[in-house]
Amino acid sequence: MSQTSGDVPLLSLRDVTKSFGAVQALRGVDLDVYPGQVTALVGDNGAGKSTLIKTISGIHPIDSGEISWNGEPVSITGPTSSTHLGIQTVYQDLALCDNLDIVQNMFLGRETTSRGLLNEADMEKAAGRTLSDLSVTTVQSIRQLVGSLSGGQRQAVAVARAVMWEAKLVILDEPTAALGVSQTAMVLELIKRLSSQGIAVLFISHNLNDVFAVSDRLAVLRLGRMAEQGILSDYDTQTVVQLITTGSAAHPTPNGAATATATATSAGKG
């Protein structure tokens, strides 16, 4: 598939493998994520999506292969090294504390202090500014308990927390799962706003409508291999479904004929 012309990927994986005992979860995976673009990562259950994002996040060290950041090889040895690069991951459970308010959640473990006391004013200003920059306007107060928020609002708080710590890449794991129509629309707008601010987004989703609504690029995992990746406009829903289920698909060409992509056992190199 065609590549983004002239841009250097923010994050590149080359020939990455990861095994858990006899189970090979990732098999020579290549992946490119570009700054200011939304890359959708799709695949069936068991395709390796969770393992892949956890290797990027530093939870699982890779067995072999190379990870590059801004064109330079890097070693992601743990969550701290991933965070230092500017990678923030928002998992499905969001890791929010319902008994704390929005400000407290956004600064949890990173509280600002002054003379040994919490600097509530500075934290409120920073939290409010970040939410405002992301156009999150539906919360009544930044001192509202997170447990009282809707699903979409909770996602917004989790994303804002990630962005506030100078994230360059935000990984979103099924952010619209179990949300209603209006809440899903809110989260998708939030994803668009992230990319418009120059932040790269790796968007994991089973919902192809959401994928086609906000993504610039597509990466399809199947059985631990990258079946194919490329610019989203080169695909349609039927092609993506075929790639997810079989690892290969026919792409229409300008003259109306169809060309078959390589199968997942040999594809994934770009």
Buried (B, 14 or more C-beta within 10 A) or exposed (E): BEBBEEEEBBBBBBBBBBBEEEEBBBBBBBBBBBBBBBBBBBBBEEBBBBBBBBBBBBBBEBBEBBBBBBEEEBEBEEBEEBBEBBBBBBBBEBEBEEEBBBBBBBBEEEEEEEEEEEBBEEBBBBBBEBBEEBEBEBBEEBEBBBEEBBBBBBBBBBBBBBBBEEBBBBBBBBBBBEBEEEBBBBBBBBBBBBBEEEBBBBBBBBBBEBBBBBBBBBBBBBBBBBBBBBBBEBBBEEBBBBBBEEBBBEBEEEEEEEEEBEBBEEBBEE
